Amino acid sequence: FGWHVVRLRGDPSSLSVYRQLVLRLAAKPGGYGPAIDSLGMEFYQCAARNEPIDEGLLALGREVMALYSFDHKPNASFDHHIETIAEVCLRGPLAASLATQMSQRFAEALRDHRSGASDLKKLACALFKHHPIAALDASLGEIGAVDRRPVLWRFSMMRESPVNCASDDALLAWAELEPTTRVPLLAAEIKIHAKSDDGGLTWSPAAARL
């Protein structure tokens, strides 16, 4: 289906029409994946042409992400496109509420082993990178206390925890609020070792600070 021809560039009304069609598609059974693929291509094309993404398209990206129930079985295309959208739409304070909502839904889906949520490594990384406190609270804090497995263990075929996508400063700030319980939780997630100048191993910066 030629979905991308819907948005005619240079036509002021095209984004409004595109928004209505994408939201309708996302709400249909089996339509969420194609909606994400279409929207992901819009974001990709903006980046390829080095064009800024206008506020209307950003708002649409947040609307569509807010609809995600983690019941859709992801594939490689879906993982790539939702990460493309998340990397842009999760930035900044305007996305704080969305990030909190998605982090909590994501953690619940992982606990329930729901529809391949454990394959969405790139989306998890985007949440920890852009809104680390919300992601940490949902995965390791009181909200995530139901499941005390390390976050890494909840993902399939992943070499390191997505917690490492958060900055060291954010990790330390979160741990300092309740160090007795939170330091051990982070210690199970972060990269412990880094290569030293002589080719050996030393403490990673995060581990040394923790």
Backbone torsions as a table, in degrees:
resi	resn	phi	psi	omega
1	PHE	NA	129.6	-175.2
2	GLY	-79.5	70.4	-170.9
3	TRP	-67.9	-35.0	-172.7
4	HIS	-74.9	-14.3	177.5
5	VAL	-72.2	-11.0	-177.9
6	VAL	-64.0	-39.8	-177.4
7	ARG	-90.4	106.5	-179.2
8	LEU	-90.3	116.0	-177.1
9	ARG	-69.6	137.8	-177.6
10	GLY	92.9	-10.7	177.7
11	ASP	-97.8	114.4	-176.2
12	PRO	-58.9	-27.3	-178.1
13	SER	-85.5	-8.1	-171.8
14	SER	-65.7	-36.9	-178.5
15	LEU	-66.9	-37.9	178.1
16	SER	-62.8	-44.0	178.7
17	VAL	-65.9	-44.8	179.9
18	TYR	-59.6	-43.4	179.9
19	ARG	-58.5	-47.4	-179.1
20	GLN	-60.5	-42.9	-177.4
21	LEU	-69.9	-41.0	179.8
22	VAL	-65.1	-43.2	179.8
23	LEU	-65.9	-37.1	176.0
24	ARG	-64.9	-43.9	179.4
25	LEU	-62.5	-44.5	-178.1
26	ALA	-61.9	-29.0	-177.7
27	ALA	-83.1	-12.4	-178.2
28	LYS	-82.8	149.8	174.9
29	PRO	-56.2	126.1	-179.7
30	GLY	76.9	4.6	-176.0
31	GLY	-96.2	-11.6	-175.3
32	TYR	-66.1	-42.7	179.6
33	GLY	-59.9	-50.5	176.4
34	PRO	-60.0	-34.7	178.4
35	ALA	-64.2	-42.5	178.3
36	ILE	-66.5	-40.8	178.7
37	ASP	-60.6	-44.6	-179.5
38	SER	-64.1	-46.9	-178.6
39	LEU	-66.5	-39.0	177.4
40	GLY	-60.2	-37.9	177.9
41	MET	-67.3	-35.4	176.5
42	GLU	-61.2	-45.0	179.3
43	PHE	-66.0	-40.8	179.8
44	TYR	-62.5	-43.0	-178.8
45	GLN	-65.5	-36.4	175.7
46	CYS	-61.8	-44.1	179.7
47	ALA	-65.7	-40.5	-179.0
48	ALA	-63.8	-33.4	178.9
49	ARG	-91.7	3.2	-179.3
50	ASN	58.0	38.8	179.1
51	GLU	-101.1	143.0	173.4
52	PRO	-68.6	146.5	178.0
53	ILE	-87.1	121.5	-174.6
54	ASP	-71.9	162.7	-174.2
55	GLU	-62.4	-33.0	179.3
56	GLY	-63.6	-41.7	178.8
57	LEU	-70.3	-37.1	175.4
58	LEU	-61.2	-44.7	-180.0
59	ALA	-62.8	-39.9	177.8
60	LEU	-63.8	-41.9	177.9
61	GLY	-58.1	-42.3	179.0
62	ARG	-68.1	-37.9	177.8
63	GLU	-61.0	-46.0	-177.0
64	VAL	-68.8	-40.1	177.9
65	MET	-64.0	-35.3	179.7
66	ALA	-65.2	-20.6	179.9
67	LEU	-82.4	-11.0	-172.0
68	TYR	-71.6	119.9	-179.5
69	SER	-99.8	-0.6	-177.3
70	PHE	64.5	23.1	174.5
71	ASP	-94.6	-12.3	179.6
72	HIS	-80.0	130.2	177.9
73	LYS	-74.5	112.7	-176.1
74	PRO	-76.5	153.0	168.2
75	ASN	-124.8	-176.6	-176.0
76	ALA	-61.0	-38.4	179.9
77	SER	-65.2	-44.7	-179.8
78	PHE	-62.9	-46.3	-179.9
79	ASP	-58.2	-43.3	-178.9
80	HIS	-66.6	-46.1	-175.6
81	HIS	-71.4	-38.7	-179.9
82	ILE	-70.3	-29.3	175.1
83	GLU	-69.8	-38.9	177.4
84	THR	-58.8	-44.2	179.3
85	ILE	-68.2	-45.2	-176.8
86	ALA	-62.7	-39.6	-177.8
87	GLU	-59.1	-28.6	179.9
88	VAL	-95.7	-46.5	-171.2
89	CYS	-78.8	-17.9	179.3
90	LEU	-90.4	-2.1	-178.7
91	ARG	-74.8	140.3	169.3
92	GLY	85.4	169.0	-175.5
93	PRO	-66.4	-24.7	179.3
94	LEU	-63.4	-22.5	-178.6
95	ALA	-97.2	6.5	-174.7
96	ALA	-61.0	-46.0	-179.2
97	SER	-64.3	-42.8	177.9
98	LEU	-61.9	-43.4	-178.9
99	ALA	-63.0	-41.2	178.1
100	THR	-62.7	-45.9	179.7
101	GLN	-61.7	-46.8	-177.5
102	MET	-68.8	-37.8	179.0
103	SER	-61.8	-41.8	179.7
104	GLN	-68.1	-42.7	177.4
105	ARG	-63.9	-40.0	-179.9
106	PHE	-62.1	-47.4	-179.5
107	ALA	-61.3	-40.3	178.3
108	GLU	-65.0	-41.9	-179.6
109	ALA	-64.4	-38.2	177.8
110	LEU	-66.1	-40.4	178.3
111	ARG	-64.3	-36.0	-177.4
112	ASP	-86.5	-0.4	-176.1
113	HIS	54.3	47.0	-169.9
114	ARG	-90.7	121.7	165.4
115	SER	41.0	47.6	172.3
116	GLY	73.3	23.1	177.8
117	ALA	-59.2	-29.0	-178.6
118	SER	-69.2	-8.9	177.2
119	ASP	-90.6	-8.4	-174.0
120	LEU	-88.8	60.2	-175.9
121	LYS	-66.2	-38.8	-176.7
122	LYS	-69.0	-38.3	177.2
123	LEU	-65.5	-42.2	177.8
124	ALA	-60.0	-43.3	-179.9
125	CYS	-62.3	-40.9	179.3
126	ALA	-62.6	-39.8	178.8
127	LEU	-65.3	-46.1	179.6
128	PHE	-67.6	-32.0	-179.2
129	LYS	-71.6	-46.9	-171.7
130	HIS	-92.9	-28.7	-179.6
131	HIS	-139.2	67.0	-172.3
132	PRO	-61.9	-37.0	-177.3
133	ILE	-65.4	-45.2	178.3
134	ALA	-61.0	-43.0	-179.0
135	ALA	-68.2	-40.4	179.0
136	LEU	-67.2	-41.6	178.1
137	ASP	-60.3	-43.8	-177.9
138	ALA	-69.3	-35.5	-174.2
139	SER	-92.3	-36.8	-172.2
140	LEU	-125.0	-17.1	-177.5
141	GLY	-82.2	-158.1	-177.5
142	GLU	-61.4	-36.2	179.3
143	ILE	-64.6	-37.1	-178.2
144	GLY	-91.5	10.0	-174.9
145	ALA	-67.0	-17.7	179.1
146	VAL	-63.1	-33.0	-176.9
147	ASP	-120.4	105.2	-177.1
148	ARG	-98.0	12.9	172.2
149	ARG	-66.6	148.4	171.3
150	PRO	-56.1	144.7	-178.1
151	VAL	-56.6	-38.9	-179.4
152	LEU	-54.5	-38.7	-175.7
153	TRP	-69.6	-14.3	-178.6
154	ARG	-86.6	-6.7	-178.4
155	PHE	-110.8	148.1	179.5
156	SER	-91.8	138.5	173.5
157	MET	54.2	46.0	-179.8
158	MET	-119.9	131.4	-174.9
159	ARG	-81.9	-29.5	179.1
160	GLU	-143.4	157.5	-175.9
161	SER	-66.9	141.5	174.5
162	PRO	-64.5	-13.8	174.8
163	VAL	-55.9	-30.6	-179.5
164	ASN	-69.0	-9.4	175.6
165	CYS	-76.0	-18.1	176.0
166	ALA	-76.3	153.7	177.7
167	SER	-71.3	154.4	177.4
168	ASP	-59.1	-39.0	-180.0
169	ASP	-61.4	-41.9	-179.9
170	ALA	-66.6	-41.4	179.4
171	LEU	-62.1	-44.4	-178.8
172	LEU	-68.0	-38.6	179.0
173	ALA	-63.3	-40.3	178.4
174	TRP	-66.6	-43.2	-177.9
175	ALA	-65.8	-36.2	-175.1
176	GLU	-66.8	-18.5	179.1
177	LEU	-69.5	-35.3	177.9
178	GLU	-145.0	70.3	-170.2
179	PRO	-61.3	-33.4	-177.0
180	THR	-60.0	-40.3	-179.3
181	THR	-95.6	-33.1	-171.1
182	ARG	-84.7	-31.1	179.4
183	VAL	-60.7	-47.6	177.8
184	PRO	-61.9	-35.0	179.1
185	LEU	-64.2	-44.1	178.7
186	LEU	-68.6	-34.4	-179.5
187	ALA	-61.3	-27.7	178.7
188	ALA	-80.1	-9.1	-174.2
189	GLU	-109.3	-39.4	-169.3
190	ILE	-76.5	160.0	172.9
191	LYS	-69.9	124.4	-176.0
192	ILE	-84.3	-37.9	-172.8
193	HIS	-111.2	153.0	171.0
194	ALA	-138.3	158.5	178.5
195	LYS	-76.8	136.2	177.2
196	SER	-87.1	172.5	-178.2
197	ASP	-62.3	-29.0	-179.0
198	ASP	-90.3	9.3	177.4
199	GLY	90.8	-3.3	177.8
200	GLY	-86.7	-157.7	179.9
201	LEU	-116.7	145.6	174.1
202	THR	-141.1	175.9	176.8
203	TRP	-64.7	141.4	171.0
204	SER	-69.9	156.8	178.9
205	PRO	-55.7	-41.5	-179.4
206	ALA	-65.5	-43.1	-179.4
207	ALA	-65.3	-41.1	180.0
208	ALA	-62.3	-42.3	-179.9
209	ARG	-70.7	-37.8	-180.0
210	LEU	-66.4	NA	NA
